[in-house]
Amino acid sequence: MIITRTPLRVSFVGGGTDLASFYRRSPGAVVSMAVNKYFYLTMHPHFAQKGFLLKYSETEHPETAAQIKHRIIQAVFQRYGVENADFSSAADVPAGTGMGSSSSFTVSLLQLVHTSQHRYISQRALAKEACEIEIDVLGEPIGKQDQYGAAIGGLKLIQFNTDDSVEVQPIHLRQEERRKLENNLILFYLGNQRSASAILAKQNEATATQEDVFRSLENMAAQAHQLKQDIATDVDCLGHYLREGWALKKSLSSAISNPLIDEAYEAAMAAGALGGKLLGAGAGGFLLTYCPQNKQAGLLEKLSHLPAHHLKIDNSGSTVIFDDR
């Protein structure tokens, strides 16, 4: 049996600048952090010695890879000729909640298949191939930040260049600043799981046709580069950047927020959070807040109707955690 583990991610600023409709005109940039919430995938030879047993949110028993219903599994298994596999998937958070779960799944699946066929592949190569699968093969209207955010651990700036290349620049924090960052980040689960594809498809169109949307994205990319400099010396600056970035993101589309999200956000700010944003494309999922510890009791009381989760940085990225062959 082989088990792979790949982190989910939170992005602080720059979301949307990783879409080709933007970065092919002007370089995009995102500040992203891999977190200690994971996808776990396992695979071993199928007992029946033919076909597949696939267990994720559904269970499949296809005889051939072409018959697999799960589009990502089908694409990867067909690409690498996987046969006779018993596969299962588990995750720490639900899909469709803004933490890049689809891309974490793709990265972890590629790690699993390459390992099963005795190939070593670097984390950057995993991210690049995950982009190919999701964007080029499956035609999803998504960007590239999630694949790199999941495959490569740590806090980092990810830059998306006009020639389609991607650069990853680690952001190094002093130990006390790293602890403060982890202690001050709280996620609140809003529910309303959704697919990002429809929201991102509209944003792609707006980026290509509306100059004010394009200018907002330029400001968001510049913001990411400035945050990379500032957070290294003062992590509390993140509150300001999250507030400013959320205002810019909401200006991109009316579908990004709704009254429930706005009410929770305003309540968090009134309770003492320095900043916050909705994770992912919009419309639901997790509200990320940055709140000093001495204000957190009031914040947790104010949003007591929403499940709260604390985060830590994952520095490992996508890894093989078990292989008994």
Sequence and secondary structure as in RCSB ss.txt:
>XXXX:A:sequence
MIITRTPLRVSFVGGGTDLASFYRRSPGAVVSMAVNKYFYLTMHPHFAQKGFLLKYSETEHPETAAQIKHRIIQA
VFQRYGVENADFSSAADVPAGTGMGSSSSFTVSLLQLVHTSQHRYISQRALAKEACEIEIDVLGEPIGKQDQYGA
AIGGLKLIQFNTDDSVEVQPIHLRQEERRKLENNLILFYLGNQRSASAILAKQNEATATQEDVFRSLENMAAQAH
QLKQDIATDVDCLGHYLREGWALKKSLSSAISNPLIDEAYEAAMAAGALGGKLLGAGAGGFLLTYCPQNKQAGLL
EKLSHLPAHHLKIDNSGSTVIFDDR
>XXXX:A:secstr
 EEEEEEEEEEEE TTTTSHHHHTTS EEEEEEEEEEEEEEEEEE TTSSSEEEESSSEE  SSGGG  SHHHHH
HHHHHT  SEEEEEEESS SSSSS HHHHHHHHHHHHHHHHTT    HHHHHHHHHIIIIIIS     SHHHHHH
HS SEEEEEE TTS EEEEE    HHHHHHHHHHEEEEEEE    HHHHHHHHHHHHHH HHHHHHHHHHHHHHH
HHHHHHTT TTHHHHHHHHHHHHHHTT TTS  HHHHHHHHHHHHTT SEEEE SSSSSEEEEEE  GGGHHHHH
HHTTTS EEE  B  S SEEEEE  
